[in-house]
């Protein structure tokens, strides 16, 4: 292993020398005759803007356009990157190396980087990944609660620490760019991405979004901004997510005036002030105009009024939706609207040739191309990629899923739990002398409690999807030695216990597939609850969900009800509050509706639970 690692280091050093124009080969050093003066853009002592201008002046049109496209890892090779001068690569949800380990991720990204550094100018790629609740594509990474839970915790300091931990794990795999956080304030919870929004209230999003941006990227006033263990963040999706008719994914925003939209733009404004360097455009339309082609929103508002100086990236094949079936016209409109980096997973070669033709025909100006490339290069220099393009091998072994990060995730879980009902103070449970039964297959399943965007795009109801602690395991860990914990997957044979902790909730899902017309509990969950009810055992219900669910007809049978959201891999955080080691402190960041009519009409009056609701319990209850 050591010899293989040393060989890789020599190869990487060789590539870096080639990129500096030395033309050396492994084992040789450049002669005095071959050594040349270092170009300004490769001098880290110069101002970023000077370096950008110098590099841009040296680039051909083809090299500039190559910087503007981002293929998927499975559709591009290191040789392609070298030949075409590709500036960025991504892994979509579930797009992972053959062996899903931190080491394999780092090797894969470094291989792509070698291709980039072998180009004429040696411009490194920036590799992007959807690290939306931790480095969630990577086996063994720390999976934090989804944003809806973090909104319930509403803790700015916690958000910053989550950002820092996530950035460390992403950097540990050689990646320096994440497509997160989402800054939507969803108004219709039928939308399948509701759990990606911290709250329906833009003010809460404005508080938490900038905090995680600071954690991911670092302080823009300090020298390590975007460097070291920090990464580039993406605030998304600008703008109108969660405001579409019927809560449809990629739908049309028609019910909001431009004045009302300003409330939903403010979280972006605040995150830009915090240093956000990438903005992703929404699939949605505003009054029928696809935002990927909306010059007013992208150039006049985002780049103009908000003063955004980073780069604007499209969503996955988003530009092609502007004029369906007309690739050329769609790309033209999107470039001219102000999109800088194009996430074109498969048709990236077509993008290169089409964009060149558009420029040569005068349909896209060279100034627009230069603006796009300037913004991309600016962030790459800020990101430290020209000085440190490869994975830090010291981080690879210890940076992913470490104990410190899991402690932060456990804290986030307990702070996100919202106690909505607590008859006769059944909670907290007696830690030392309780006879409890944990009920339901979702109680012992990492896949259910982590939800979508976990190892794969839509997630999976797989028990051992990745490393972590299930809710059942957490209860067994936290309960005192004097307590007895039994598990019943199907709810049978549970009579005679002090209480039943019943875990129900949604199947894992992500965008598109998560859109719902009906938010009632599944029949399977209702049958399980009825089984427990028939036993006469007091019920403590934990709901795993990416949004409030309709429980109006069932809640009367429950002694306690906890909104557990999608807590991720550290299930013991739930047990921490059930047994009173910590008090419940989560508050609803979404209104909890009584019925579908309230969901359909955005009714805020007389809900089942109001925005901001959440009960507290005494710590310990004398049972420590």
HELIX and SHEET records of a PDB file:
HELIX    1   1 UNK A    2  UNK A   19  1                                  18    
HELIX    2   2 UNK A   40  UNK A   42  5                                   3    
HELIX    3   3 UNK A   48  UNK A   58  1                                  11    
HELIX    4   4 UNK A   61  UNK A   67  1                                   7    
HELIX    5   5 UNK A   73  UNK A   75  5                                   3    
HELIX    6   6 UNK A   78  UNK A   84  1                                   7    
HELIX    7   7 UNK A  102  UNK A  117  1                                  16    
HELIX    8   8 UNK A  147  UNK A  153  1                                   7    
HELIX    9   9 UNK A  156  UNK A  171  1                                  16    
HELIX   10  10 UNK A  194  UNK A  196  5                                   3    
HELIX   11  11 UNK A  202  UNK A  217  1                                  16    
HELIX   12  12 UNK A  245  UNK A  247  5                                   3    
HELIX   13  13 UNK A  258  UNK A  273  1                                  16    
HELIX   14  14 UNK A  291  UNK A  293  5                                   3    
HELIX   15  15 UNK A  295  UNK A  295  1                                   1    
HELIX   16  16 UNK A  296  UNK A  305  3                                  10    
HELIX   17  17 UNK A  319  UNK A  321  5                                   3    
HELIX   18  18 UNK A  327  UNK A  337  1                                  11    
HELIX   19  19 UNK A  348  UNK A  360  1                                  13    
HELIX   20  20 UNK A  366  UNK A  382  1                                  17    
HELIX   21  21 UNK A  393  UNK A  398  1                                   6    
HELIX   22  22 UNK A  403  UNK A  416  1                                  14    
HELIX   23  23 UNK A  423  UNK A  425  5                                   3    
HELIX   24  24 UNK A  441  UNK A  444  5                                   4    
HELIX   25  25 UNK A  446  UNK A  450  1                                   5    
HELIX   26  26 UNK A  471  UNK A  478  1                                   8    
HELIX   27  27 UNK A  523  UNK A  535  1                                  13    
HELIX   28  28 UNK A  555  UNK A  557  5                                   3    
HELIX   29  29 UNK A  572  UNK A  578  1                                   7    
HELIX   30  30 UNK A  596  UNK A  600  1                                   5    
SHEET    1   A 4 UNK A  70  UNK A  72  0                                        
SHEET    2   A 4 UNK A  88  UNK A  91  1                                        
SHEET    3   A 4 UNK A 126  UNK A 129  1                                        
SHEET    4   A 4 UNK A 177  UNK A 178  1                                        
SHEET    1   B 3 UNK A 235  UNK A 238  0                                        
SHEET    2   B 3 UNK A 278  UNK A 281  1                                        
SHEET    3   B 3 UNK A 311  UNK A 313  1                                        
SHEET    1   C 3 UNK A 252  UNK A 253  0                                        
SHEET    2   C 3 UNK A 285  UNK A 286  1                                        
SHEET    3   C 3 UNK A 289  UNK A 290 -1                                        
SHEET    1   D 6 UNK A 418  UNK A 422  0                                        
SHEET    2   D 6 UNK A 560  UNK A 563 -1                                        
SHEET    3   D 6 UNK A 539  UNK A 544  1                                        
SHEET    4   D 6 UNK A 499  UNK A 505  1                                        
SHEET    5   D 6 UNK A 435  UNK A 439  1                                        
SHEET    6   D 6 UNK A 484  UNK A 488  1                                        
END                                                                             
